[in-house]
Amino acid sequence: MFRSVEIPLWLLVLIVLFATVTFASHFLFPSVRWFFRKRMERAVARLNTRLARPIEPFKLARRHDMIQRLIYDPAVAQAVVEHAQSHGVPENVAFELAGDYAREIVPSFSATAYFTFGTRLAKWLSRALYRIRLGAFDRDALDAIDPGAAVVFVMNHRSNMDYVLVTWLAARTSALSYAVGEWARVWPLSPVIRAMGAYFIRRRDRGALYRRVLQRYVQMATAGGVTQAIFPEGGLSLTGRMATPKTGLLGHIVEDFDNHGRDVIFVPVALNYDRVLEDRVLIGAAAAGNRRFRVPPSRLASAVLAHLGQRISGQFKSFGTASVGFGRPLSLAEFLGGATPGPQDTARLAHEMKTRIEEVMPVLPVPLVAGILLDVSPLPPERIEIRVAARLGMLHARGVALPRRDATRITADALEILRKRGLLREGGDGLRPAPGAEPLLRFYADSVAHHFAPARLAAPVSAAIPLPPAR
């Protein structure tokens, strides 16, 4: 038993390697995972004492466990059988495909990444590029939301900055779970987005099996009380106006409402900007009639370098104002009134949320002045200021949340931004749009054009949205 045995060096190295891997996988790794998970649970417990809506256990579940729960869900299992029959493949092949879909969709939320790295970066980036202002905001209505309800923020989609801006502003309330498109499924962006709690959706793959896996994940998250954020337009606005909402994700939530005892509260959120970073790309996509657009890397690098040059030289102040307005929350239980939900209810809900988002759409200097210049030009600055004051008076009479500046400052800020971008020409008779600037001015003016529609101007003051306190 104690005799020496000679073995080749390569075999000894192999034995030691296998022993090390076995020890690590059976003893070391589980202990390390347990240690870090216990630390994470204590950190989350402390964090939940500061949040208005604590992080839900569903969101903290291990990603592997969530994937297993999703692919073994009865509705997904039935979809696997139907996929196998319709495509003539073995059920185990269809099951593996469902597993691939689940691994693609399910996030790997990290509270540390979200509330330390994520929200701090979002705050820094938002303030570095814009003056952030809060629009319509009824704190009492938001504070009155049932703590046991699932909250879904329903937002218009103006820019990819929307994710950054709302993540920061909602950081004191809860951690948001976003539906993110295929554009973000690239390394190293995708692991970061998963750690922030977002889940990926395919906008082009609409197969029945994929739709069922996505549907069940959204329904499980809602039943688990996860705070979600949805862009019902399904993509960035190409025209400046809010597009007709799609009913996909909203429909998944409505259809499953009777299967759990949790109310769902939809909070309308309106976002607007004096400068949308992707504005020229979006306008070009609208002119081409194609939503599938990509920014060339060379163009993106050129824009970043130009921006850095402006910062180094001290020429950059900001891109203007970015503002967020919160509308009247809607309870799904009250909206349905006890009736069994159907497709027509999803359509009604989508229309109602669009209306409530438009009600609180922030009115900013550039959209306001752009609309005036498109209506009448040329105009001298003092005449533009008079028209700005008149429009502000009309909106104020209806209770629309307005900028915390007077007409003189609003006009001056807007004209400064438009001049820097080369969108104005000045002559003896006043200011007019520069040649070729009309599409860009229209893009911004249309974001608030609905406020000046005849039907809106005739709306009673009783429908007004509470104004935030001036500061």
Salt bridges, closest charged atoms under 4 A:
GLU41 OE2 - ARG37 NE 3.66
GLU41 OE1 - LYS38 NZ 3.60
ASP65 OD2 - ARG62 NE 3.17
ASP73 OD2 - ARG216 NE 2.93
ASP100 OD1 - ARG103 NH2 2.77
GLU104 OE1 - ARG185 NH2 3.32
GLU104 OE1 - ARG202 NH2 2.68
ASP162 OD2 - HIS157 ND1 2.85
GLU182 OE1 - ARG204 NH1 2.99
ASP205 OD2 - ARG202 NH1 2.77
ASP256 OD1 - ARG216 NH1 3.90
ASP279 OD2 - ARG275 NE 3.88
ASP279 OD2 - ARG421 NH1 2.82
ASP345 OD1 - ARG348 NH2 3.01
GLU352 OE2 - ARG356 NE 2.71
GLU358 OE2 - LYS354 NZ 2.83
GLU358 OE1 - ARG456 NH2 3.01
GLU359 OE1 - ARG328 NH2 2.97
ASP375 OD2 - ARG391 NH2 2.63
ASP413 OD2 - ARG131 NH2 4.00
ASP413 OD2 - ARG405 NH1 2.51
ASP413 OD1 - ARG409 NE 3.17
GLU416 OE2 - LYS317 NZ 3.68
GLU416 OE2 - LYS420 NZ 3.63
GLU426 OE1 - ARG419 NH2 3.86
ASP429 OD2 - ARG432 NH2 3.36
ASP446 OD1 - ARG241 NH2 3.71
ASP446 OD1 - ARG442 NH1 3.84
